[in-house]
Amino acid sequence: MTLAWLTIFGVSLTVLAAGTSLGMLLFPERWGRLEGWAYGGLRRPWPVWGLAALLLALWGLGMADFALRPDTGRTWAGWALVAGVPALWAVKSAALVFNPKGRAVVSGICDPRVWRRIGLARLPIALGLAALVWFA
């Protein structure tokens, strides 16, 4: 029996995207403090790096799972999860995680209405990821 690592990776991303969006919608003040903690300092706290390492490990396992599939098992959705999502991660990382100006903007958001708008804007990402997992 083989584990469907690509599915595990996609479901993990979907749950994370939905959870963060709901956190922004339901608890915007707490979310602002969490973002300030995660991005406000010069260095990222170890749980942030731990979550990043876990996601990268799941991505690596998902990529290996996808690469070992026969050609007929490689769908456009699988390609999007294996190649498209990491490309978007790279853009986000360059703009936010590794950019002091981007971190300052995000950690400086203190208006709950802004967090709610961001949470609403991010919900389609969770739906899109769910669709990719379904079709992968």
Secondary structure, 3 states (H helix, E strand, C coil): CCCCHHHHHHHHHHHHHHHHHHHHHHCHHHHHHHHHHHHCCCCCCHHHHHHHHHHHHHHHHHHHHHHCCCHHHCCHHHHHHHHHHHHHHHHHHHHHHCCHHHHHHHHCCCCHHHHHHHHHHHHHHHHHHHHHHHHC
